[in-house]
Structures are given as structure tokens and as C-alpha cells.
Amino acid sequence: MEKVIIIGNGISGITAARFVRKLSDNQITVISSETDHFFSRTALMYIYMGHMRYEDTKPYEDWFWKKNRIDLLKGYVKTIDYKAKTLTLASGDIVEYDKLVLALGSKSNMFGWPGQNLKGVGGLYTYQDLEQMEAYSPDLKRAVIVGGGLIGIEMAEMFHSRHIPVTILVREQSYWNNILPPEESQMISDHIIKSGIDLRLGVNLGEIKDDGNGAAGAVVIKESGEEIPCGYVGLTAGVSPNVGWLKESGLEIGRGIKVNKHLETNQPDVYAVGDCAEQTDVVQGRRPIEAIWYTGRMMGETAAYNICGKPVAYDPGLWFNSAKFIDIEYQVYGEVPAKLPEHLKTIFWKHNDNEKSIRINYHKDDYTVKGLNLFGIRYRHEVCEKWILENTHIEKVLKNLGMANFDPEFYKEYDEEIVKEYNKVEGKNITLKTKRSLSKVIAFLRKK
């Protein structure tokens, strides 16, 4: 029986612990300085907004860990000795390991802004970030958020839900335009403004000014010198792997901890998973570091198999993601870059309400579907994935769009509109097939 130590109790670390238990009788200890128990990090905003209590965000009851013989240790790891296979905690305690999993997660990016270390300045990643937001919210007159993306809009929605005025500073000319194609980026920018949030585009943070008591009192826009009074500053200009404290430890580190396809580091019996792991053998169509919930879960499971002597290569499969921009749901599958590459063609349809859109990317030579972008409209994950993985012709997809509609009983379908857009772009005259029943969808998914 081996001692498996896991640093970090996020989705990747806890998944590793659960699967090591399923596959072995090894001794398992999870170390975290954040919280006593695993919780859903993506639910932080709903705690603040009053939709959930903290205890509702814990996927497992507190007795689950003892029942499954997974020891939980509240502590902060200061150093790692890879030769001796020991960890030194801030308390001075020494913990031995046979196998070590580093599931260290991310930290909010800081770019050396004057005042970034003042009180009332923080990100939205840890439970402590949520506690700080909560502490500063009573009587808060305005919050300023620096940076766009998914975390920025979440924080804005949180403050907005309590009727706290919010200003967002974004250096790009439209929201998240380094990820979204121009039309979708503009649509989201319009939606943010329509929702009553003060969105400032094409501006950078110059400094955060002290209120005289060591806390944030205002921000200064770099380009104009405009000063915006505020009592809280959210720094959401992306995240980066939480690995700075390990850079001199002997691990091979780039942006994150470098791992091979088995999630092994350059140190014996040491694995890295989740946001902190940087792939050296990148799967085509994926990035070396992907701070996404589902990839963290997949890495945790993969690492567990390798720890338990059942070699498995990490394969994240087809890229997908989902999120919400205030009231607009977002889904993406496959190749949908911000700038359309030469090998792809695209059809894009947008509803007149400026809150729904469908984009389908396809190869310009063989017309096989390569990616889908959906806003305000929900498609079945399995159907979209199958179409892309099986290199389905765009016209076959269009004729069978009803197959993908997630809930046609309650949601209006816009299949005809996207088909008309394709016919206009390609000079064709294809028509839809009849709407598909659930039984036919199941048969389609089972078909090899």
C-alpha cells in the first residue's frame, strides 16, 4: 500500500483522489489551505447572489471522505523535497509520500499595477476571494472590474445583482474579442451595456488609488487620466498557473508544470493535473494549458489510473466550453477561433433581438463541419460532437439541425434561418428534413 498525497482540493485533485480509491487500497491524503471540503468553484457567484448556500455547493456530504478513506488535511505546503519524498507544511509538520499529485489550480493575473495590493482589491477564484467581496459589499457605492472574459462578467453580474453600480475596463475594442469572432463579441458588448453595466472599451488600468486607509478608493484610466471613485476593484485579466512557489524546486516549469501524456512531471512519482499542468505533447486542436472544469476532471481521472499502474494517456477529445454572459447562454464546439483561418468558411445567423446567434464553421475544400458557436440557443452536446468527429458534410448537418435542438418543446427553433443563410452564401437551395423525435436522436447517437 502506497501513500498518495494530493495538494489541492479542486475538481482535478478530488477526482484523482476518488479514482485512486476506486482503483486501489492506497492511503490517500488531500491537502488544502483553502477550505475544509471540496466545493464547486463555478458556483461561487451563486453563493454571493443568494441562489445557493455554501453547503449546497459541496457535491459530497462531509461524511463521504471518512467513509471512502480519504484523509483531508487543512494546511499550506511550503516546500517539497523530491529526493526524500517529503512535504514541509507552514506548521512545520513533515508529510511523507510515495506518489504526489500537484493540483494547484490558478491564481488571478497581476501586472504590477500601482495599488494592486491594497485592501478591497481581488480576483474571483478562491473562496477567500468570495469572502472579501462579501466583506466589502455593504454600503459599496461602486465596483470597478479590470479585464473581460468569463470571470469579469461573472463578477460584474454578482455586484449588479445587489444593485451595486459596476464599471468594467476592457483593453480590447469589444468584449472578449481575443476569443470570440467579431459578431459575437459585439453582441455580448451590446448585451452588457443593455443590462445597465458601464462597459469601457479600449482602455487600460493606470493605477488603483489609496483611500487613505490602505484600501482601494478609485481607479485611474491610463489613456485619459479619468479617475473613477470605487470601493472595490476586481482584477479579472485572466488567470495563470499557481506555480510560482515551485520555480526553484527542481520541477520543469514553463507557464505551468510541464507534464507528458501520462501527466508525469520530470520528478519521479510526481504528477500535475488541472489548471497548473502544461502539456508537452499537445493534442491537435488543444492548448498546452486549459483552465477548464471538465479538463481538470479528466486529468484527475487519468492521473489516478497511471498512479495505480494502469497506464493511460491523457486525451481531452474535442474542444468544447459553455458559459453564461448575464442572460445569454454560450456553447462552443470544435474550431471557432476569433479570426477565421484560411482553411475554414463560416455561416453566421443572428436574431433580430441581438441576443441569439448560430455560427457553423466548415472546411472550404471538403465542406465538413469543424466548429459550432451558439449564443442564446442550446444544442445537444453529443450531436454536435458526433457531427464534428465524423467529419459530417455541412449540408447533411443543415438538413438535420432538428437533431441538435436541446428542447424543442419549450424553445423556438431557428433552423430555417441558418439554412437560408447557407443558401445565400453558397448559392444553394437545400431544405430541412422533418423535425426529429427523441427516439430518432438516440438512434442517431448509437449509430457507428
C-alpha positions in Angstrom: 0.0 0.0 0.0 1.4 3.4 -1.1 0.9 6.9 0.4 -0.7 9.1 -2.2 -0.6 12.8 -1.4 -2.7 15.3 -3.4 -2.1 19.0 -3.0 -5.3 20.9 -3.9 -8.9 20.0 -3.3 -10.4 21.4 -6.5 -12.1 19.3 -9.2 -8.8 17.8 -10.5 -7.4 16.9 -7.1 -10.6 15.4 -5.8 -11.2 13.4 -9.0 -7.7 12.0 -8.6 -8.5 11.0 -5.0 -11.8 9.4 -5.9 -10.3 7.3 -8.7 -7.3 6.2 -6.8 -9.7 4.9 -4.2 -11.8 3.1 -6.8 -8.7 1.5 -8.3 -6.6 0.7 -5.2 -6.3 0.3 -1.4 -3.7 3.1 -1.3 -3.6 5.6 1.6 -4.9 8.9 0.3 -4.4 12.4 1.8 -5.7 15.6 0.3 -4.0 18.8 1.5 -5.6 22.2 1.0 -5.3 25.6 2.7 -8.5 27.0 1.1 -11.4 25.1 2.5 -12.1 22.1 4.7 -14.1 20.3 1.9 -14.3 20.2 -1.8 -16.8 22.7 -3.3 -17.9 23.6 -6.8 -15.7 26.6 -7.7 -18.0 27.6 -10.6 -20.8 28.1 -8.1 -19.0 30.9 -6.2 -21.1 33.6 -7.9 -24.4 31.9 -7.0 -23.4 31.9 -3.3 -22.9 35.7 -3.5 -26.2 36.2 -5.4 -28.2 34.2 -2.9 -29.1 31.4 -5.2 -27.2 28.8 -3.2 -25.7 28.3 0.2 -22.0 27.3 0.6 -23.1 23.8 1.8 -25.2 23.4 -1.3 -22.0 23.7 -3.4 -20.4 20.7 -1.9 -21.0 17.7 -4.2 -20.4 15.2 -1.3 -21.6 15.1 2.2 -18.9 15.7 4.9 -19.0 12.1 6.0 -18.2 11.0 2.4 -14.4 11.4 2.9 -14.1 9.2 6.1 -16.4 6.6 4.6 -14.1 6.4 1.5 -10.9 6.5 3.5 -9.7 9.8 2.0 -8.0 11.9 4.7 -8.4 15.7 4.5 -5.6 17.9 5.9 -6.1 21.6 6.2 -2.6 23.1 5.7 -0.3 25.1 3.5 2.6 23.3 1.8 5.8 25.5 1.8 8.4 23.2 0.3 8.8 19.8 -1.4 11.8 17.6 -1.2 11.6 15.2 -4.2 14.6 13.1 -3.2 13.4 12.5 0.3 9.7 12.4 -0.9 8.5 14.8 1.8 6.5 17.9 2.1 7.0 20.6 4.7 3.9 22.5 5.8 3.7 26.0 7.2 3.0 24.5 10.6 6.4 22.8 10.5 4.9 19.3 10.1 6.6 16.9 7.6 4.4 14.7 5.4 5.8 11.7 3.5 4.6 10.5 0.2 5.2 7.6 -2.3 3.2 9.3 -5.1 2.5 13.1 -5.2 -0.2 14.8 -7.3 0.1 18.6 -7.7 -3.4 20.0 -8.3 -2.5 23.6 -7.5 -5.1 25.4 -9.7 -4.8 29.0 -10.9 -4.2 32.5 -9.5 -5.5 35.8 -10.8 -3.1 37.7 -13.0 -1.4 40.7 -11.6 0.5 43.0 -13.9 2.3 45.3 -11.4 -0.4 48.0 -11.3 0.3 50.6 -8.6 -2.1 49.8 -5.8 -2.9 46.3 -6.8 -2.0 45.1 -3.2 -4.4 47.4 -1.5 -7.3 46.1 0.6 -10.5 45.8 -1.4 -8.7 44.5 -4.5 -9.0 40.9 -5.5 -9.9 38.3 -8.1 -12.7 35.7 -8.3 -11.1 32.3 -8.0 -10.8 31.2 -4.4 -13.3 31.0 -1.5 -11.3 33.7 0.2 -11.9 36.0 -2.9 -15.7 35.5 -2.3 -15.3 36.3 1.4 -13.5 39.5 0.6 -16.2 40.6 -1.9 -18.8 39.9 0.7 -17.0 41.9 3.3 -16.7 45.0 1.1 -20.2 44.8 -0.4 -22.3 46.5 2.3 -22.7 50.2 1.5 -20.4 49.8 -1.6 -21.1 52.7 -3.9 -19.3 51.3 -7.0 -17.1 48.4 -8.1 -14.6 48.6 -10.9 -13.6 45.4 -12.7 -10.4 45.3 -14.7 -10.4 42.8 -17.6 -13.0 41.0 -19.6 -13.7 37.3 -20.2 -15.8 34.9 -18.3 -14.6 35.8 -14.8 -15.0 39.5 -15.4 -18.6 39.2 -16.5 -19.4 36.8 -13.6 -18.1 39.4 -11.1 -20.0 42.2 -12.8 -23.2 40.2 -12.6 -22.6 39.5 -8.9 -22.3 43.1 -8.0 -25.1 44.1 -10.4 -27.5 41.5 -8.7 -27.2 43.6 -5.5 -27.8 46.9 -7.4 -24.1 48.0 -6.9 -23.0 50.1 -9.8 -20.3 48.4 -11.9 -17.7 49.7 -14.4 -15.7 47.2 -16.5 -12.4 48.3 -18.0 -11.5 46.3 -21.1 -8.5 47.0 -23.2 -10.0 45.4 -26.4 -12.4 47.2 -28.7 -15.2 44.7 -28.0 -15.8 42.2 -25.2 -13.5 39.0 -25.2 -12.6 39.6 -28.9 -9.4 37.6 -28.5 -11.7 34.5 -28.1 -15.0 35.4 -29.8 -15.5 36.2 -33.5 -16.3 39.9 -34.1 -20.1 39.5 -34.5 -20.5 37.5 -31.2 -18.1 39.8 -29.4 -20.0 42.9 -30.4 -23.3 41.2 -29.5 -22.0 40.5 -26.0 -20.7 44.0 -25.6 -24.1 45.3 -26.5 -25.8 43.0 -24.1 -23.6 44.1 -21.2 -24.4 47.7 -21.8 -28.1 47.0 -22.2 -28.0 45.2 -18.8 -27.0 48.5 -17.2 -23.3 47.9 -16.7 -20.8 50.7 -17.5 -18.6 49.0 -20.1 -15.5 50.9 -21.1 -13.7 49.5 -24.2 -10.2 50.2 -25.4 -8.9 51.4 -22.0 -6.3 50.2 -19.6 -5.9 50.5 -15.8 -3.3 53.1 -14.9 -3.3 52.8 -11.1 -5.5 52.0 -8.1 -5.6 54.9 -5.7 -5.5 54.5 -1.9 -8.5 55.9 0.0 -6.2 57.0 2.8 -6.8 53.9 4.9 -4.9 51.3 2.8 -7.8 50.3 0.7 -9.0 51.0 -2.8 -10.6 54.4 -3.2 -10.5 54.9 -7.0 -9.0 53.8 -10.3 -7.3 55.9 -12.9 -7.7 55.1 -16.6 -4.3 55.1 -18.2 -5.2 56.7 -21.5 -7.3 59.6 -20.3 -6.3 60.1 -16.7 -10.0 59.8 -15.7 -10.5 58.9 -12.1 -13.4 56.6 -11.2 -14.2 56.5 -7.4 -14.9 53.0 -6.2 -14.7 50.9 -3.0 -13.7 47.6 -4.7 -11.5 46.7 -7.6 -11.9 43.3 -9.2 -8.8 42.1 -11.1 -10.1 39.6 -13.8 -7.5 40.0 -16.5 -7.1 36.2 -16.8 -5.6 33.6 -14.6 -2.2 31.8 -14.6 -1.0 28.5 -13.1 -0.3 28.8 -9.4 3.3 27.5 -9.6 5.5 30.5 -8.7 6.5 29.0 -5.4 7.8 25.9 -7.1 10.0 27.5 -9.8 13.3 26.8 -7.9 12.2 23.4 -6.6 13.6 21.3 -9.4 10.4 20.9 -11.4 10.4 21.7 -15.1 8.2 24.7 -15.4 7.2 26.8 -18.3 4.0 28.8 -17.8 2.8 25.7 -15.8 4.3 22.5 -14.6 5.4 20.5 -17.7 3.9 17.0 -18.0 4.0 14.2 -20.5 0.9 12.4 -21.9 0.7 10.4 -18.7 0.7 13.7 -16.6 4.1 12.8 -15.2 6.5 15.6 -14.3 10.3 15.5 -14.6 10.4 14.4 -10.9 9.9 10.7 -10.1 6.4 9.8 -8.9 5.2 13.4 -9.1 2.1 14.2 -11.3 0.5 17.5 -12.2 -3.2 18.0 -13.1 -5.7 20.7 -13.8 -5.0 24.4 -14.3 -1.4 24.1 -13.2 -0.4 21.4 -15.7 1.3 22.3 -19.1 1.1 19.6 -21.8 4.4 19.0 -23.6 2.7 16.6 -26.1 -0.3 18.7 -27.0 -3.3 17.0 -28.6 -4.2 18.6 -32.0 -6.7 21.4 -31.6 -6.0 21.9 -27.9 -3.8 24.3 -25.9 -0.9 23.3 -23.6 -2.8 24.8 -20.6 -6.6 24.7 -20.3 -8.1 26.1 -17.1 -11.5 24.4 -17.7 -13.6 22.4 -15.2 -14.1 19.3 -17.4 -10.4 19.0 -18.4 -9.4 19.2 -14.7 -11.8 16.3 -14.0 -10.4 14.3 -17.0 -6.8 14.9 -15.8 -7.6 13.8 -12.3 -9.0 10.5 -13.5 -6.1 9.9 -16.0 -3.5 10.6 -13.2 -5.2 8.1 -10.9 -5.0 5.3 -13.5 -1.3 6.0 -14.0 -0.6 6.2 -10.3 -2.3 2.8 -9.8 -0.2 1.1 -12.5 -2.8 1.2 -15.3 -1.1 3.4 -18.0 -3.5 5.7 -19.7 -2.6 8.7 -22.0 -4.5 12.0 -21.4 -6.8 12.7 -24.3 -9.2 15.6 -23.8 -11.1 14.9 -27.0 -12.9 17.6 -28.9 -12.7 21.1 -27.6 -15.9 22.5 -26.0 -16.9 25.0 -23.5 -20.1 26.6 -22.1 -20.8 29.7 -20.0 -23.2 32.5 -19.5 -23.0 36.2 -20.2 -25.6 37.6 -17.8 -28.8 36.4 -19.6 -27.2 34.8 -22.7 -26.0 31.2 -22.7 -22.9 30.3 -24.7 -21.8 27.0 -26.2 -18.8 26.3 -28.4 -17.6 23.0 -30.1 -14.5 22.4 -32.1 -12.8 25.1 -34.2 -14.3 28.6 -33.7 -11.3 31.0 -33.4 -11.7 34.8 -33.1 -10.2 35.2 -36.6 -11.3 32.8 -39.3 -8.3 30.9 -40.7 -7.8 30.4 -44.4 -8.9 26.7 -44.4 -12.4 27.5 -42.9 -15.6 29.0 -44.2 -18.4 30.2 -42.0 -22.1 30.9 -41.9 -23.4 33.1 -39.2 -27.0 34.0 -38.3 -28.2 36.4 -35.6 -31.7 37.0 -34.3 -33.2 40.5 -34.6 -33.2 40.7 -30.7 -29.4 40.7 -30.8 -29.3 38.0 -28.1 -29.3 34.8 -30.2 -26.9 33.6 -32.8 -25.6 30.5 -34.5 -22.3 30.1 -36.3 -21.1 26.9 -38.1 -17.6 26.7 -39.4 -16.8 24.2 -42.2 -13.7 23.3 -44.3 -13.5 25.2 -47.5 -12.4 22.2 -49.5 -14.5 19.2 -48.4 -17.3 21.2 -46.6 -17.0 19.1 -43.4 -18.2 20.8 -40.2 -15.4 21.8 -37.9 -17.0 24.0 -35.3 -20.2 25.5 -33.9 -20.8 28.7 -31.8 -24.1 29.1 -30.1 -25.5 32.1 -28.2 -28.9 32.1 -26.6 -29.7 28.8 -28.2 -28.9 25.4 -26.8 -27.8 22.3 -28.9 -27.3 18.8 -27.8 -23.6 18.3 -26.9 -23.5 14.7 -28.1 -25.0 15.5 -31.5 -22.6 18.4 -32.2 -19.6 16.3 -31.1 -20.6 13.4 -33.3 -21.1 15.7 -36.4 -17.6 17.2 -36.0 -15.7 13.9 -35.1 -17.3 12.1 -38.0 -16.4 14.9 -40.5 -20.1 15.4 -41.5 -20.8 17.5 -44.6 -22.2 20.9 -43.8 -25.3 20.2 -45.9 -26.1 17.0 -44.1 -25.8 18.9 -40.8 -28.1 21.7 -42.0 -30.8 19.3 -43.3 -30.8 17.6 -39.9 -30.4 20.6 -37.5 -33.5 19.5 -35.7 -31.4 16.6 -34.4 -29.4 19.0 -32.2 -32.2 21.1 -30.7 -31.9 20.5 -27.0 -35.6 21.1 -26.0 -37.8 21.9 -29.0 -40.9 21.6 -26.8 -40.0 24.8 -24.9 -37.5 26.6 -27.2 -38.3 28.1 -30.6 -36.2 26.7 -33.4 -34.3 28.8 -35.9 -33.2 26.0 -38.3 -34.8 27.6 -41.4 -33.0 30.9 -40.8 -29.5 29.3 -40.7 -30.3 27.2 -43.8 -31.4 30.3 -45.6 -28.1 31.9 -44.6 -26.1 29.0 -46.1 -28.1 29.0 -49.3 -27.4 32.7 -49.7 -23.6 32.3 -49.0 -23.2 29.2 -51.2 -25.9 29.8 -53.9 -27.6 26.5 -53.0 -31.2 25.5 -52.4 -31.1 22.9 -49.7 -34.2 22.3 -47.5 -34.7 21.0 -44.0 -35.8 17.5 -43.2 -38.7 16.9 -40.8 -38.1 17.6 -37.1 -36.6 14.7 -35.3 -38.2 12.8 -32.4 -36.1 11.9 -29.3 -36.1 8.3 -30.3 -34.5 9.1 -33.7 -31.9 11.3 -31.9 -31.0 8.3 -29.7 -30.8 6.0 -32.7 -28.5 8.6 -34.5 -26.2 8.8 -31.5 -25.9 5.0 -31.2 -25.2 4.6 -34.9 -21.5 3.8 -35.5 
